[in-house]
Amino acid sequence: MSLRRILSGCGWFLGLVVVVAAQAPLAPPSAPPQNPVTPAKAVLGKMLFWEEQLASNGRMACGTCHRPEQGGADPRRQRHPGADAVPFTADDTFGSPGVERRASNGDLARDPRFGVAPQVTPRAAPMVLNAAWAPELFWDGRADGRFVDPVSQQVLIPVGGALEHLVLHPFLDAVEMSRPGRAWPELVQRLQAIRPLALATALPPDVQAALASAPDYPALFAAAFGTPAIQPTRIAFAIATYLRTLVADQTPWDQFRRGNSQALTPDQQAGLGWFSNEARCHICHPAGLFTDHGYRGLGLVPVTQDPGRGGVSQQAADLGTFKVPSLRNAALKTTFMHNGRFTTLTQVVGFYRNGGGTAGPRDPELAALGIDALQTQQLLDFLTNGLVDPRVRLAQPPFDRPQLWSERVAPGSPRFGVGTAWAGGTPQLLADAAPFVGNAEWSIGVDQGPAGGSALQVLSLQEAAAASTWFGVPLYTAWQAPHAVQWLSFDSTGLATARWPVPALPGLRGLPLVLQAFVPLPGGAVASSQGARCQVQ
């Protein structure tokens, strides 16, 4: 019998050796002195992190792509067709869907890769749990510890501000949450007008308690910072503070290390032994945080497709290397590697067991794992069960969160009726953006219209009777009810946009709206879209 097989049956011994050599339990992460952690700041950051109203379409929040119960990553894995814009070719990656492409004036625009559908990020969303210890963030580490005020360009945190540096990026990114040309004054103005988390339900108790005494964002900023002024730096400080509270340090491995010999099963203890010996996982994922915060090349993609860290550092040695993620709670993810190549830990371990990839630069430590099938299963048992914090898996405090509007209202769900076609197809109503009080950018698009032609978009408070028609076309919007109309012009691709700003009037909440579009055609004929229902939030 091989020595490895003998040790596999004595996993408790390996676990004991590791626990004797282990460090003390994780200490709380430190915060930069310029941004100390306070409860009021943390709960404000929690609301901002889950605030979909900050996205240009009201369907995206920071938390949309970073869900605790998914290990702090994104369960929505979608294909990005790469630089060639052709899906199912060698340069494809898998990332997160964001917002639809728009022009700088807010009009919908057709993207060469995604059309009128949400754009997809070229890299998978990294985990944010336990990110407070990281000296740099993003897969390529471009968010370093130096935080600069995006308005004054003054350095506010010279060291230790990677989280502050990270969190402001998505709000102005034209793929993730924004449109080109959006500026901070617009976001500040929106925060001053909206009701906090108006689109969300099932608000956590700490959020409910904060809103009971401070029902709007100026009051929440006053509670956190002393004055009601809303500034980008304060947004960054609040969200970074919230992320520093997301410390997942109650895994079975943590309990085992603290002396509970029953916290890990014998198989999991054996898996821990393989992790720290033959499998050599500990080289890049040392015990504790289970990451060395370094950058490694795994041979996944050629550097011409993604330079990784080298694109930031401009150092040849960094080309094709990417940040080493933590393995804590990794089993909850459904997308792995920077390009989203794998969907299970079993695939990931199989990749390493076979020695990694050959498409790009490879780290010198990368070699086939010296473990057999049984040992691989024990390693997977340890990673899948021993390194998952049950509070994260169950979304319990501090990892609890609200339910998002985009989780309740799926794209296309408010449509009803049947449109009528013209020679070029049936007009499609693009009505997935959230109409909330204070949304000056709410807009509804019409696709598949005649290039250079016109459309009439109707917004009403009620539907018409089934017998209501216009030139023989069924009307899903009642002309006899209060309504508004806009004439639209289709661009050269057959896409048009109508903007319907929602005033900051609380009395509008709950107002039902019905929309439909009509396209006059030569000879007096009319094509129509389906109807769409929505409600002001």
C-alpha positions, 0 to 999 in steps of 0.5 A: 500500500502506498504511503499516500493511501495510508495517510489518506486513511489517517486524515486526522493525523495530517489535520493535527499536524496542520492545526499545530502549525497553524496561525492564530485565527484571522484578526479583523482587517485593518482600515486606513486611518482616513476611513475608520469603520463605524456602524452608521457608515457600514449600514449606509455602505450596505444600502449603496452596495445594493442600490439599483437606482444608481444604474442607468437602467435601474437594474444593476447594483454592486451587489448584482454581481457580488452576491454573498450566497454565491461566495461574493461573486456572480451566478449570472454567467454569460458569454462575451464573444471577444474581440472578433465579436463572433460567439463560439470562437477561441477568444470567447470569455464568460462575464456578467451582464450589465446595462444596455449600450447607450449614447451619451444623451441616454438614447439606446444604441445598438452594440456590435457584439450584444445588439440591444441586449445587456452588455457583458463584461469581458472578465468574470466578477471576482469575489469581494468577501474578505477583500479587505485584506487585499493590497490590490483588487480586480483581476489585474490589480489595477485598484491599488491602495492609493485612493484619489478623490475623483473630483478634486484629484487629491490623494485622500488615502496614500496606502491601504485604500484598495477597497475605496479605489475599487468601489467607485469604478462600476458607477460610471462604467458604460458596461456595468452600470452607466452610460458614456459621459455620465458624471458624478454630479448626476449621481449625487443629484439622483441620491438626493432625490430617490428613496433609499432601496425603493426598488428592493424588498425584504430589507435586512433588520439593520437597514430597516433600523437605519431608515427608521431614523434617517429615511433619505440619503442626505439624512443617512450621510449625515448620520455617517459623516456628520453632515448631509453632503453627498460626495463621491468620496463619501460613497466610496468610504461608506461602501468600502466600510461595508465590505470591511464588515464582510469577514467570512471566518467561521468555516469548519476549517476555522473551527478546526483550527481553533481546537474543535477536532470534530469540525472537519470530517476524516475525509476533509482532514485528509483533503487538507493534508493533500492541499498542504502537501502533494497537491501543493495548493498551499503555495498560492493559497496559503492557510489563513486567507487562502490566497497569497495576493500574488499574480500567476499565469495558468496558461489559460489565454494568450497574452494578445487576448488579455495581458492581465497584470502586465497591462497594468504594470507594463512589466513583461514578467507580468504578462498573462498573470492574474490575481490569485483568488481566495478559496474561502467560500469558492465552492459557492461560486458557479464561475471560476477563473478570470475568463469564467472558463469553469463552472464547478470546483471539480473542473478547476481541480481537474484543470490543475491535476492535469497541469494547467493550460498551455495557451499562455504564460505558465507559472513555474509552480504549475505542474500536474498534481500528485494525487489520485482519484480518492485523494482528489475527492478528499481535496474537493470535500475539504474545499467544498465543505471545509472552507465555506462559512455557513453564514455566507451560504445562508446569507445570514448577518453580516452577509444578509441582503435585500431582494433586488428588483431585477430578481423579482422582475425578469427582463421581458416579463411585463409584456402582454398581447401580440404585436402586428408586423410590417415587412421588416418584422414586428416592432419590439418594445424595450421596456425593462428599465425601472421607472422609479421616483426621481429617475430623470433617465427613464426611457423606453426603446422601440426596435425593429422599426423601419430605418429612418421611419417614425413611431408613436409611443403611448404611455397610459394609466390603463389598458383599453377594452379588447375591442379598441382598435386603431386602423384595425390594430388592437390597442393595448393602451386606452386612448380614452384614459389619461395618456401621453404620446411621443413621436420617435425617429428610428436610426439607421438600424431601426432603433428609437428611444423615448425618454419619460423622466419620472419626477421626484414626487413621492405621490407617484409611487405605485402608479400603474403604467401601460405602454405600446408603440405604433409604426405608421406605414405607407398606404395607411397601414400600422404595425404595433408592438406588444404592450408593456405594464410597469409600476412607478416605484 
